[in-house]
Amino acid sequence: MADQPLDATGLLRVDVVTSAAARQTQEWPLTLNAGASVKDALVACGLDPEDTAFSASVWGRHVALQRKLRDGDRIEWCRALKVDPKVARRQRFASQGRRSAGLFARARPGAKSGY
């Protein structure tokens, strides 16, 4: 049932959200024909689906442009990550040093380790 459009006319209601720059978002509510893909929704908004600086996701999960949409989907067209967040955190921790980073970096004088 989730794959079927909710209204009897065979139309899907979806939202497309993009972030072209930091702290800027733009949203388009769309009504598309049943069977429309992520690429169709992006083209309907005037966005370039072939732009490699961006990636598509539906409700936060990376998807291919050919994925068929369901009624109520939220398509996110976001700038691709330049660095994996886990790698960035490891590098930041390594550059700060073991004693000056983390939850217990500012321990009280005379306190037990880890408290």
Backbone torsions as a table, in degrees:
resi	resn	phi	psi	omega
1	MET	NA	-30.3	-177.9
2	ALA	-65.4	-23.3	-179.5
3	ASP	-81.9	-11.8	-178.5
4	GLN	-87.4	143.4	175.0
5	PRO	-66.1	149.3	-176.5
6	LEU	-77.0	-31.7	-179.3
7	ASP	-97.1	157.6	-172.7
8	ALA	-73.4	-9.7	-177.1
9	THR	-83.5	-5.0	-179.6
10	GLY	80.5	26.3	-179.9
11	LEU	-110.8	149.6	177.5
12	LEU	-109.3	138.7	173.3
13	ARG	-106.6	119.0	-180.0
14	VAL	-133.2	163.3	174.9
15	ASP	-119.7	139.0	174.4
16	VAL	-115.7	128.9	-179.6
17	VAL	-125.8	136.3	177.5
18	THR	-134.4	155.0	175.6
19	SER	-129.2	94.8	-176.5
20	ALA	-74.5	-28.9	179.4
21	ALA	-146.0	167.6	180.0
22	ALA	-57.8	133.6	177.9
23	ARG	62.6	23.8	174.6
24	GLN	-125.5	127.4	175.1
25	THR	-131.8	153.4	176.8
26	GLN	-140.8	139.9	-176.1
27	GLU	-131.2	140.0	176.8
28	TRP	-127.1	118.1	168.8
29	PRO	-81.7	129.3	-176.4
30	LEU	-124.3	153.5	169.0
31	THR	-121.2	118.0	-176.2
32	LEU	-122.6	162.3	175.4
33	ASN	-70.4	149.2	176.4
34	ALA	-57.7	140.9	-178.8
35	GLY	92.2	1.6	179.2
36	ALA	-69.0	151.5	-179.5
37	SER	-106.8	173.3	176.9
38	VAL	-59.0	-41.5	-179.9
39	LYS	-61.0	-41.0	178.4
40	ASP	-60.7	-41.0	-179.9
41	ALA	-66.2	-40.3	179.8
42	LEU	-66.0	-42.2	178.8
43	VAL	-64.1	-38.6	179.5
44	ALA	-63.1	-25.0	178.9
45	CYS	-89.9	-7.5	-177.7
46	GLY	87.0	15.3	178.6
47	LEU	-92.8	155.6	-179.4
48	ASP	-95.7	105.4	-178.5
49	PRO	-66.6	-16.5	-178.8
50	GLU	-87.7	-2.4	-179.3
51	ASP	-69.1	114.8	-175.6
52	THR	-77.9	-8.6	177.4
53	ALA	-76.3	-10.2	-178.0
54	PHE	-122.0	158.3	174.2
55	SER	-135.3	152.9	-176.6
56	ALA	-102.0	143.5	173.4
57	SER	-144.3	156.3	174.5
58	VAL	-120.1	119.2	-176.1
59	TRP	51.5	41.3	174.3
60	GLY	84.4	0.6	178.5
61	ARG	-109.2	126.7	-178.7
62	HIS	-58.4	133.7	-179.8
63	VAL	-136.3	161.2	174.5
64	ALA	-79.3	155.4	-179.8
65	LEU	-65.4	-20.8	-178.2
66	GLN	-85.2	-4.0	-177.6
67	ARG	-61.4	132.3	177.6
68	LYS	-75.1	141.7	-177.7
69	LEU	-90.3	155.9	174.0
70	ARG	-116.5	158.6	178.6
71	ASP	-61.3	131.5	178.7
72	GLY	90.7	0.3	179.5
73	ASP	-65.4	150.2	174.7
74	ARG	-118.1	112.9	-179.5
75	ILE	-94.1	126.8	179.1
76	GLU	-111.3	124.8	-179.3
77	TRP	-112.1	94.1	-170.5
78	CYS	-116.4	155.7	174.1
79	ARG	-63.8	138.4	180.0
80	ALA	-68.6	148.0	177.8
81	LEU	-68.7	137.9	177.8
82	LYS	-85.7	-30.8	-179.3
83	VAL	-137.1	138.9	175.0
84	ASP	-63.0	128.6	-177.2
85	PRO	-56.9	-33.7	178.9
86	LYS	-67.4	-41.6	178.5
87	VAL	-65.4	-42.8	179.7
88	ALA	-60.9	-41.3	179.2
89	ARG	-64.4	-43.0	178.2
90	ARG	-61.6	-43.4	179.9
91	GLN	-65.2	-41.0	178.8
92	ARG	-64.3	-42.9	179.3
93	PHE	-64.0	-42.4	-179.8
94	ALA	-65.7	-37.8	-178.4
95	SER	-74.0	-28.2	179.4
96	GLN	-79.3	-23.8	-178.2
97	GLY	93.7	156.6	-174.2
98	ARG	-67.1	-39.6	-173.6
99	ARG	-80.4	-23.6	-173.4
100	SER	-102.3	7.3	-178.7
101	ALA	-129.7	157.1	174.4
102	GLY	102.3	-178.7	-173.9
103	LEU	-65.2	-36.6	-173.9
104	PHE	-107.3	28.8	-176.4
105	ALA	-68.3	-34.6	-177.0
106	ARG	-108.0	65.1	-179.9
107	ALA	-74.2	148.4	176.2
108	ARG	-65.6	146.8	175.6
109	PRO	-59.8	130.7	177.8
110	GLY	83.9	-1.5	-179.8
111	ALA	-76.4	154.4	177.2
112	LYS	-69.1	153.1	179.1
113	SER	-61.8	131.0	177.4
114	GLY	91.7	1.1	179.7
115	TYR	-120.1	NA	NA
